[in-house]
Amino acid sequence: MLDSEVQRWSAMSCDQLVSELREVQAYAVEFDSKKYQVEIDLLENTDKYIHVMVAVDDGGLPTSIAPMTRAFISPKALPTV
């Protein structure tokens, strides 16, 4: 579940990510007949890259306290001169 969400979000362009993540995105998905909570957060937006975190939990107590997470960095295109 976490891998597919990271793959989906990391495939977006930096502009798309910044636009989509003006606020934290939180939603539920169903996978193998189980429901999961997904949260996507823009951690950093620098001149050179953006840093995004993806967190997934199954709503149970242990995983909602410490969800499975993965972060990725998406480099921004260099300005053309």
N, C-alpha and C positions, 0 to 999 in steps of 0.2 A: 504494500500500500504506500509506504513512504517513498520507495523508489519511483513508483509511477507518478506521484505528485511532484517529486523533485524533477523528474524528466519533463513533465508537462510545463512547469513554471520556468525551468532553465532554458527551454526552447524559445521562450519569448525574447524579443529584443529589449534592450535597456529602456527605450522609450515606453514600450508596452508595460514593462514591469513597474516603472515609476508611476505611470498613469493608473494601473490597477491597484497599486499598493499605497495610494495616498493615505489610506487608513488600513489597519490590519484586516486581512480577509479571514473570516472564520466560517466554516460550513461543514455539513455532514455529508458523508459519502457511504455507499454500501458496497462491500466487497466480500465475496464468498458468503453471502447471507448474514454478514455482520456489519453493524454500523460503526463508523469511525468519525471522530471529530478532527478536522484539519484546520490548522492556523498557519497563515503565511504572513511574514512580517519583513518589512524593509528595514534592515539594521543600519546600513550606511549608504549614503549617496554622495560619492566624491566626484572630483573632476575626471578621474580615471576609471572608476568602476562603481558598481553597486553590489551590495552584500545582502543576501536574502536568506532568511531562515524558514524552514518548513518543519512543522511539528504535527505529529499524528498520535492520537490516543483512542482507546476503545471505550472511553467513558467510565471505566472502572477506577476505583480509588488509587491503586498503585500507579497506573499509567497516566491518570489525569494529573497527578502530582509531579511526575517525572516522565513526560511524553517522549516518544522516540523523536529525535530531531536530526536534521541535517541542514547544513548551510552551504551556499554556493556563492561564488563571485562571478559576476558577468562584466567583462571589460567593456568600456565605452569605446566607440569608434574615435580614432584620432581625428582632430579637425584637419581638413584639407586646406592647403595654402596655395 
